[in-house]
Amino acid sequence: MGKLRQAFCNQLYRVQPMHPTLGSLTFRRYSYTSLTRSEMAKKQPDAVKYKGYVPAEGAKIDRVKATVDPKEFHKRYIAKRQPVIIEGLIQDEDFKAAKWTDLGYLKETAGSASVKIEPIDPDVKTFGTAAEKLKMPFSEFIDKLTSTPDKYYLTTQYDEDGEPSVLPPPMDHLATDFPLHPKITGNLVLQQTNLWIGNSSEGTSSGLHHDFHDNIYCLLRGKKRFVLYPPSAHPSMYTYGELDTVHQNGLISYTNRPSRADGLTEREAAQEKVDALEERWHKLEEGADEEAIAAAEEAFEDAMGELAMLGDEDDEEDLELGDGGDDFEESESDGDWETLGSKAAKPNDVHEEESSDEEDGPTFGEFNGDDDHDSEEEEGLGFDIPEDEDPVSFSTIPVSYLHNHLDLPTISKAPKGNVKDFPLLKTANALVGHLEEGEMLYLPASWFHEVTSSSSKNGTVHMAFNYWFHPPDGSEFKHPYNDRSIWERKLRAVEQKAADIKARVAGKKRKKEKAKAKRKRKQERDAPLKDQKRAKLDGKKTKRNQA
């Protein structure tokens, strides 16, 4: 079997997990030019295959109790791809994240975690620009957050290689405070957990964008106002990315990385299938009959052949920006990019009026991995594109324009220059809802959202915790993904990895508590001696004073 696999691997594309923040990725030269408006209009009716919930004019976001039965929740919202506000937090017994609002507890429990925080842009006074992130201990960030409000924000964290992690810092230090698989989400496969902390008394915006995973968003402190649009409204959202497909479950795929409805590329799915069949083959060799082993071998060979047919990565000239993962959850309020529209709106380059077939949309220009693009403004976008970010899922509509269109209070400033109209926006129906402390929002993958976030009147921060799950492309509660062989295996892998991390964290916690108890016993044991010594010193002092 080893020789067979090696023979195939000599010609296979070596699939690596990808994410929008791959810091170690070497970029190949890549040109990105969006379709003209007329071309988009011709392409999108066939590309938009969404079959989920679409709000009617004047519709409101549903509300449901957190005690809802998981099967009922799946049937009413997850399967229908419908957002819902959940009144209450995760009901699992091991959910203890509410105590994170005690910043002292966070410092004591996770203060040593190394995190990257985002400073506010001094010119536009928003987060989510190209400002370089600062690396520091989590405890230092908390001190800065409380001493200098409106300056810093904790957003999505990744491992040292820029890869997404199920439990990135500081979540890896807090892993014993929450379930990795909350009951309400059924059998969805976890992609990542995140902690978001900022301090904004007036409120800041995330910018209008969508993510690539299903989201359970838990608001622990502060308040949020959500503006939501369904994935089918993509033609009205004026994204930077060029649309490939809006799948039936709503997942939006772009031409820079076409993906299946479950978020995997065809290569990734083929590789996963090979791995699953190889695992099955190994298990059968331990005691199955020869006929079963031969059938498993044949299935494995077929899968290897399919993977080989997809080509080799050295033949790829595309710049693969991201894995369809979440580019930016909800910036200052909930993710990495803040008020992108307000800074990214370059009227003459981005917001061309629909007037002729020759009009081109926004372009990225060309990237070269050997060139320095860390701080240069890419032509045609009107904002700095960090080398490790992918803004395809962001709308070019300025936040101030969006708020004014919906008659919502706003503190966002309009971009300089004459911003052109966005006529298709007026054809889309929005959901507007408010999330209060102790509530959650379920948001299916690729629902566009703009979030205005602010701290509590009597608090110093706004804080949220979220789960991202791979988007389900099936409708069953027990089997939410159509490609069961892949996703059941991934679910086991995620749960095992999470269990290992939890066990390690719990071990460290027990060791810390044991050391603390030992110190306490020593203090109690030494207390009488200290009292005797203190009394003796006091006696000598009294005698000196009398003399």
ZAKOL-640159 format. One record per residue (C-alpha): z, y, x. Coordinates in pm, whole numbers, plus 50000, padded with zeros to 5 digits. Each point is the difference from the previous one (the first is absolute). Example, Ala and Ser with C-alpha at 12.3 -4.5 7.8 and 13.67 -1.06 7.14 Angstrom:
507804955051230;499345034450137;
//
This chain:
500005000050000;500785023550288;496514996150150;498395005649660;501975031849940;499245012550352;496284994349949;500035020549685;502265026850148;497525006450279;497715015949741;502515013949752;501005035449921;503645002350114;501605016149698;502905022850084;502285016449744;499005036249961;501785030649868;499255037349972;502435007450282;498704976650269;501005020450301;498654974150242;496584997449837;497055009850219;497555018549780;496314992950027;497515027649924;499615003249628;498205024249773;501265005749648;497965019049746;500944999749636;497464995649725;498565030749835;501435007949657;496854987349831;500054967950203;503664994949913;499265004949632;497304973150019;502174975650199;503375002949830;499304985249653;499254966650169;502735004350260;502805007149752;500994966349854;503575008849902;501254981649688;503595012249990;501905026649810;498435034549962;502125027449838;498735017949693;500155037849981;503615011349962;501444965750086;503424997350163;501354975750258;501734970349838;503724994450056;501794966550016;503534988750080;500664985250344;501414969249826;496534991049868;499084963350037;497734995750308;497414979849804;499895026649730;499725027250266;497094981850162;498224995249668;500425036149882;499465019050323;499064980750315;497224979749834;498755030349807;500185022350311;502065025849814;502565023550161;503485000549849;503285017950065;502864975450026;503365013049884;502414986850260;499704985150348;499424964450124;502294977149803;500354972550263;503594994550113;499205006750365;498475034349932;502435024650159;497625027750102;501735025349775;502695003950266;497395013850244;500515033949838;503155000950216;498395013350318;503084989750197;499374963949901;496355002850106;500995013750340;502614972950055;497734971549884;496575010550127;500665029850227;498754982450313;496564992449849;497145018150173;497845018949748;497125024350003;500445030649784;497545025949886;500645037150063;498775025849755;496845019050090;501185035050095;496855016849870;499434984349659;503654990249946;499144964749889;500324964650129;497144975550040;497905020850237;499084989950355;503375010350140;501114975050262;502864977649892;503255000650190;501764968450116;503784999749983;503014979249892;500434998449624;503485015750031;498525030350177;497435004149722;502755000149737;501845027350193;496815020850023;499264994549632;503345014249889;500235027950258;496405012549971;498704993749645;496285001549914;499054991050358;499724962150034;499084969349799;500324962350047;496784982549898;498414965850048;501064982550321;498074973750196;500704976950292;499275008950362;496394988049969;499375021649695;500004969949768;501645000249658;503284981249985;501754985049700;503225015950124;499185029850224;502865020950141;502435009549857;499414973349731;500604972350252;503565013350046;500555002149622;498484966549907;503224985549856;500205028349744;497014990249784;498014969449888;496684993950171;498634985149680;501425018249696;499844979449682;498145026649803;496904996250223;499604962849933;497814982950260;498335030550153;499794997850380;501915027050188;498045021450246;502605025350114;503245017949918;500655036550082;502705026649990;498995036149931;502445028550067;499375037549994;501755032349914;498145024649781;501745022749754;496815015649858;497894968549993;496974988650197;496854981149907;498524967650125;496415010149936;497784980549760;499224965450138;500264963049930;501534970550185;498714964650046;503024979949885;502124996249687;503095021750027;503564996849871;501455034350077;503785004349975;501355035449987;503515000650148;500515037850015;498075031049895;497205002449746;496254994649987;497175011549777;497044976349993;496395007749907;498064967549959;496324991149952;498614964549957;497724984250264;497055003549761;500315037850042;498794996850360;496735018949928;502155029549888;502374999350299;497615012650272;501404977650275;499085003050364;499034963550012;496714985449882;500564976149712;499024963750034;501664984449693;502745005949747;501014964049931;501054986949659;503685001950098;499505036150110;500054995350377;497615025350153;497864988250290;498175024350229;496854994950204;501915003650329;501844967949909;498694981149698;502674976849862;500594974649727;502145007649697;503084985650174;499535024350291;498704975050255;496645004150167;497674970149983;500764992750366;503755002049947;499774977249696;497854975150194;502485000050288;502934995349761;498174970949838;499404983850338;503685003750090;501144985749666;497664969950027;501024993850360;503655000149893;499204975549720;498084977650240;502974998850239;502344989849719;497654972549880;499734985250349;503724992849986;499584971849748;497145003749752;497244974249957;496795002750200;497955010949699;502255030149935;499965009250369;496204997850010;499725022349692;502345025550157;498004998950323;496755006049811;501505029449807;501265014750327;496574996350162;498345017149704;502485028950017;499455003950373;496265001049939;500395026849733;502095020850238;497444995750277;497265012349767;501825033049961;499185009450357;501845010550313;502045031650041;498005009850307;496985004149773;501845025149784;499035036150059;502095013349711;503215018750052;502534979749804;502535025749887;502774981849825;500464967249825;499975013449650;503715004950048;501655031449877;498715029450196;502725022249874;502484990349735;501265033249872;500355024750277;502905024550013;501084985349676;498774964950059;497734994450297;498325010950319;497655027649883;501235031549828;497995024749796;496824988650167;497865018049748;501575033750077;499124997950366;497004977049984;498115021049750;497255016450197;497985015049716;496645003050167;500134965750163;501824978649746;499635014749654;496265004249963;498885006249645;497844973749834;496585015850018;497514977250176;499404965250135;499995013650352;503655010049993;502204979350229;503694993549948;502655001750270;499234983250331;502204986750277;497455007150270;500124975350289;503044984850170;499944985450349;502914979750125;499735016450344;500095035249864;503125019949925;500275005049627;503765002849972;500005036649909;496395010849959;498975009949651;497254976849883;496985019049874;499585000549626;503554991049899;501905032050069;503164982750127;501134980550302;499464962549981;502464981250218;498324971750185;502184974549822;499705012149641;497414992749736;499705025649716;497354982149792;502384996249704;500905036949979;498435024249755;498455032350123;501385017749692;502655025450109;503444994649849;500105035449861;496694993649821;501314967549852;503235015949879;498205029749847;497544976649828;502924981649836;502055031749934;502854987150219;502465022150191;499035000850367;501105014850329;496894987550179;497765026850145;496255000549950;497944994750318;498355030150157;496495008049884;498244993449673;500794965349871;497144986049796;500544983649664;500554962749951;498274994449665;500564962349982;503785004750021;499915013949648;498644966949869;503014979550118;503254995949803;503205003450200;503464985549945;502845023650092;503554987050026;503385008150155;502124975850196;503765005850019;502644986050235;500664963449929;496544993349854;496934981850130;496255002849960;497624970750001;496625012450121;497094975350026;497755001150305;497475028450025;501405021449719;499495035850118;503235019550016;501305034150101;503775002750032;502155031150014;503354991650153;503245020050025;503644995050090;502814998849747;501715032949918;503304986450126;498524978750278;498535005850342;497134975149998;497544981649784;499814963050075;497864971249881;499494963650085;496884980549918;498404965750005;496274996250056;498414967749874;496524986350058;497935007549687;499724969949767;496494990849889;501134973749748;501875003849674;502474971050001;503685006250063;500454968250203;496755004050194;499095037250014;497314994750267;496784980749941;499764986550355;503184979449971;499684980850329;500045032950192;502655019349811;502544972449948;499914994450376;500345037450068;502915001949756;501814972350188;499315017050333;501285033949880;503134985049850;500734980150316;499525030450220;502195021149774;502664972749992;500034998650380;500455037850023;502724999749735;501844972350183;499825019350326;501225032049834;502804981549824;501034984250332;500145033850170;501955014049708;502564971850018;500325004950375;500535037349950;502584994249727;501774974450217;500205024650290;501275026849763;502704976649865;501004991050356;500395036650090;502085005649688;502314970850083;500425013450352;500855034549866;502574984949764;501464979050281;500165029450239;501355024449741;503724991550055;499605003550377;498285033449955;502775011349767;502644989650254;498155018050279;499605030949785;503734999849911;500934996350365;497805029550097;501425020749713;503524991850123;499225011550353;498465031949862;503115006949791;502274995550305;497865024050205;500185025949725;503804996449977;500335003750376;
//
